[in-house]
Amino acid sequence: KTLAQFFEEQEGDMRALLEALEAAIKAYQETLAEKKARDDKMAKLEADAESGGVKRMRAKAELEAMKSEDELERNRREITAGAKTRKAKKDLENGDPFAEEQKRVAAEKKKKEEE
């Protein structure tokens, strides 16, 4: 390789890291949106439970059902999405666009030394 080619910016590595970060952020935002929607629905049901009549009883029953649901899966998705986001940010910060090229050059050098 020529010197110009060696110092030429390699967009492929950084682009992949940025795409991974964007995907992780999107997944995390989706889990937060699900959580907010659930919280909003519970707040509406609590308000309805304070009104009178049949609507009150239905709201109370639905609210109790929502409170008794297992939130383990939702919490796991939120934690996993947050971890993927943090990992993608870390990878982007530590991303060396020339690392692959350096490894290739080192392998070639080692191969020539062995010959």
Secondary structure, DSSP 4 states (H G I P E B T S, - for coil): --HHHHHS--HHHHHHHHHHHHHHHHHHHHHHHHHHHHHHHHHHHHHHHTS-SHHHHHHHHHHHHHHHS--HHHHHHHHHHHHHHHHHHHHHHH--TTHHHHHHHHHHHHHHHH-
